[in-house]
Amino acid sequence: MAKMATQNNIATGISSTSSDWLVPPPAYVQRFAVWPDEGPGTWISYDKHPAYASLVASASISTKVAALAGFTKYFALILCKRLISYELIPAHLRRPRSLRGLWRFFRTGLANATHKLIRTAQQQNAASGGAPVQAALGRDGVCVARIDAESVDRIQKAVRPLIEQLRQARGSRTSRGRDFSESRGTALRTAHGDLFAAVEGMLQRSGILDGCSAYIGHPAQLVDCNPQINDPSDDFWQCIFPDRAAELRPAAYFHRDASGGDIKAIIYLSDVGPNNGPFSYAIGSHHGRGSNLIDWIEETNDQSGYSSTQAAARRRFSALPAVLRRKCAFGNDLLPGTEITERILQSEWIIEASQGHIVLFDTKGFHRGGMITEGERVVLTCVIGSSHH
């Protein structure tokens, strides 16, 4: 973790009824400076990178053809997902189990696609309760607030069965080696309406939903709720370049979400201190948005697995044409001591907070979860966006 993890930026005593209910970034965090025409594709020269250079130089014609064919297949899939705003289709509709369910999925996807093709972003002014959220997201890409005690109790009560179910599924393993999928569950609106109602009530009463709507320029709604548990056995991003000697990677796991169009909310259901894997965000980094084509290229490499740091994945990624060697999950490849690594770390807000705090962030900004060295982190990760279901 960055050196700022040792500093105390725990947000306490913030009341949602006061004018200062949002928690500002610490004064020592510098806003990320966005330079024109820059991005992961310009920061990392893979033909000179110690973990990739030899693979780039030794890629055979057949390897290049196979890598490009795999990329093309996933690129087509990504275009389809972006057209229908796949991530903004609620989870219960993304898992059709009948012809009727399949029809509802396609109907929602078609509505999203139609709306995307004909709509333009609208200037929306948030009501007084949502204006601070809109301003914080616009300025920093992230904002933190304390949820009122009544809402916290309702959410805790509604999510408790899902947390227990996830805890049982994870088992009692203490050794490392967990995959990310083992850390997260999915709540379906059709089966867990009380949880969605509790979260939606909090978002509406606090003005957060209003602020999010104003920020994205369209009416926003709660799309998904995903309970998550992490502890020291979750090392899915700590084993970087497993075929190479251990190397310092101070910006490890920093990434951006290429899907766009949504805001994520992380509700802390347990106290999160420096050793419990606090969420981090490079404030101001959301201003460095690339073109849609760049988003699609980066997301294709993430979706296909080419962005993994495993040896086989690096071989396929290195065989791609240089213009396609871009990732959303770029942090693992950033070398220590470089200008861009230092610039990101200086802008990193490591958000330690007690349970009952909510973190809202623009997913196109650079962010990461922290490494857990003791205890556990229990959170509810929500997707907020515009969908037509």
N, C-alpha and C positions, 0 to 999 in steps of 0.2 A: 504494500500500500504506500501511498505517497506520504511524505513527511508530515503533512497536515493532520494525519489520523490521530496524532498524539495531542492535538489541541482540543480544547473543550468548546464544542459548538452544539451542545445539547439544548434543544428548544424546550423550555419549561415555562409554565405559568401563563401561556398565551390563551386568552379567552376569545371565543368566536363572537362574543357580544361587544367586544371593544374594537376601536378603530385600528389597533395594531395586531390584529389576530393572525396576520401573515408574518412569518419569521424571515427576516432578511438574511442574505448571505453574510458570513463573517467579513469584517473589514479587510482582513489580510488576503482574501481571495481576489485575484485579478481577473477581470473579464477577458475571455478569449478574444484575441485580435484576429479577425478574419481578413485574409489577404485575397486580392482578386485572383480568380482562376487557379486556386489551390484546392487540395483535397488529398485523400489517401493515395490516389493515383500519382500525385506529384511528390508526395513526401517520401515514398519508398521506391528505391531503385532495386527491383528484384534481381536484375542481372548482376548487381554488386553486393546483394545481401548475403551474409555468411551462411544462412540456412537455405538459400535458394540459388545462388550463383552457379554452382556446379550443375544443378538440375536444369537450369535454363540453357547452359552451354551444351549439355549432353543430350538434350531432347531429340529423339529421332523423328523422321518424317512420319512414321506410323503412329508414334506417340502423339505427335501434334495433331494428326488427323482425328485420332480417337478422342483426344481432349476437346477439340473443337466440335465434334459431333455430339458429345455429351453436353457441352455448353449450350449448343443450339437447341437441343431437346428441352432443357430446363428453361432456356430463355423464352421459348414459346409458352411454357406453362406459366411463367411469371407475367407475361403480357396478358394472359387470360385472367389471372388472379388480380392484377391491377385494374383491368377493365371493369370487373364486377366488385371491386373493393372487398376482396375475400375476407380479410381480417375484420371487416366491419359488419360481416354477417354473423349474427349471434350463434354461439356454439351449438345450440340445440337444432338450428337449421343447417349447420354444416355437417351434421351427422344423420342424414335421412335414412330411415329404416323401412320405408314404404314408398309406393308410387306417389302417394299424396305428399309425403315428406320431400320426395325428390322434386315434385312440382313446386312446392313452397320455396325450396332452395333456389331453383332456377328463376322463379318469379322474383325473388328478392334480388338475385344477382342481376337480372334484367333491369329491374327498377333502379338499382345502383348505377348500372352502366348508362342507362338513359339519362338519369339525372346528372351524371358526371359529364356527359357529352354536351348537354344543353345549358348547364348552369354556369354562372360566374360567381365568384366570391362576392358576398354582399357585406357592405359596411354595417356592422351591428354595434350598437352602443349598449354595454352592459348596464343593468340597473346598479344602484349604489352598492349593493352587496357583492356584486360580481366584478365591479370595476377594478379593485385591487388585484384580483386573480388575473384578469386580462392584462393589466399593466405589468405584473411580474413575469408572466409568460412571454409577453412581447419583449421585455427588456432582457431577461435572464434565460428564458427557455424553461425555467423551473420555478416552482414556488412551494413553500412548506407552510402548513397551517395546523393548528390544534383543533381537533373535533370536539364538540361539546360532549359532556359525560353521558348524557342520555343516549345520544346516537352511538357512542362507543359501546355502551351496554347492549343495545339492540343488535348491533353488528356482531359483537362477540357471541351473543346467544345464538344468533342464526347460523353463524359459521362453525360453531363448536363441533357439530356432528361430522362435518367435512374435514375439519382438522384432525379429529380422532381417526377417521377413516384413512386419511393420508398418513398419519403416524403409524398405524398398523401396517399399511402397505409398505412403508419404508423399513419396518422391522427394527431389530435391535443391533444392526450392523454397526460396528465401531471402526472397522478397517476402512481405508480409503478406496476409491474406485467407483463411486456412484456416477451415474449419468444424470444430465440435467433433467430428463423426463421423470426421474424418480422423485424430484423435489417438488413437483407441482401437480395439483389436481385441477379439475374443471367443474364449476357449478353450472348447471343448466337452469335456465329461467323456468322451464316447464316443471322441474322437480324441486327447485329451491327458490320459489317465489318469495319466501319470507326474507331471504338474504338480499335479493335484488331490491325488494321494497325498502329494507332498512338502509341500504347504501343509497338508493335513489332519493329517499327522504332526506338523508343527510346532505347530499349534493344540492338538492333544491333549496332546503331551508338556509343553508350557509351561503348561497349565491354562487357556489363553485360552478354549478352546471351553467348558469347564466354567463359567468365569466369565460368558460370554455367555449360556449356558443359564439360569443363575441370575438374570441381569439381566432377560431377557425373560419368564421364568416358564414356559418350555417348552424341551424338548430342542432345541438348536440344531445346525445342520450347515452345512457349506460349500455354498453354492448356485451361485455363479458366480465365475469368475476372468477378469479383463479386463486384459491388458497395455496400457500407455499410454505414449506418448512426447509430450513437449511441448518446444517451443523458441520463440525470439522470433517465428517466423512465425505462431504461434497467437495471433490477436488477436480471437477470436470474441466476447470480452466487453469488449474495450477500446473498440470503436467504439459508444459509447453515444449514442443520439439522433443518428444520422448526418445528419439534415436540419437540425440546429441547430448553432450555434457550440459549440466544445468547452467543456465545463463541468467543474469539479472534482466528482468523485463519490468521496469517500473510502471509502464502504462498497460500492463497485461489486462486483457478482457475489455478494454475500452472499445466501444462499438457504437454504431448508429443503426436505427431501423429504417430500411429503405422504403418500406411499405407506405409510410406517410399517411396524412389525412386523419390522424388520431392523436389523442393525448392519453398517456397512461397515468394511472393513479396507484400509488403504493400506500396502503394503510398499514401502519405498524401495529401489529397485534401483540407485540412483546416489546420490552425495552431493548433498544439497539444502541449499544455502546461501541467503542473502538474495536473490541475483539469479537463483536457479533455480526460482522459483515455489513456495515452501513452502506447504503446506496450512495453513489457519487455522481455528480454531474459537472461537466465543464461549462460553467455559466457563459452564456453568449455564443456558444458553439453552434446553436441552432440557426444562426444567421448565415452560416456557410453552406447553404443548400446548393446542390449541383443540379444539373438538368435531369429531366426524366430519364433520358437514355443512360446517364451515368448511374442513376438509381437502379435501373433495371439490370445493368451489367453487374453492379456490386451485389444486388440481391440474388442474381442468378448464381454467382459463385458461392454465396452463403447457402442457398437452397440446395444446390447440387453437392455440397460437401467439399467443394474445391478450396474453400477458405480455411479448412481445418489445417492444423499444423502437424498432423500425422504425416509420415514420410510418403505414403502412397498418394495422399491428397496433394501434398506439395509438388510431387512429380507431375500430376495432371495439371495443376495450376501453372507451373513453370513452363509447360508445353504450349500454353495459350499464347496468341499474339500479344505483344506488349500492351497494346491498347485495351485489352480485355483483362489484364492483370490488376484488378481492383477488388477491394473487399469492403463490406460493411464492418466486419469483425477484424479491424486492422491493428488494434492495440497490441496484440501479441507479437507483431512484426516490427514495432517501433523499437529502435535501438536506444540504449541508455546514453545520456549525455548529448543527444542531438537537440537541435533548436526546437523542433516541433514537439518532441517529448517533454522538454522543459516548459514549453508554452502551454501544453495541455495540463500538466501537473500544477502549474501556478494558478490555473483557472478552476481547479477541482474543488468543489464544495462537497465535503464528506459529511453526510447528513446523519448525525447521531441524534436520536430523539427517544423520548419515552413512548410507551404504547398510547395510542389515541391520536397520533400525528398522521397527517396525510401529505404525501409528496406527489405533486402533479408536475409532469414534464412533457415537453415536445420531444417525440421519439427521434426526430432527426438530429437532435443534439447529441454530443458524445457523452456516454454514460456507462456505468459498470456497477456491479454488486461487489461488495468487499469480501475478502477472504476471512472465513470464520475460524478462529483459533480456539474459542471456548464457548460453551453454552449453545444456544440455538437462536435463530431468527425466525419468527413467525409473522407472515405478512399476508395481506390480501391484495393481489395485483388486479387492477381493473382497467378495461379499455373504454375510453369515452370518445365517441365520434359520431358522425352523421351516417345513418343507414336508413333504408326504406323497407323495413320488414313489417 
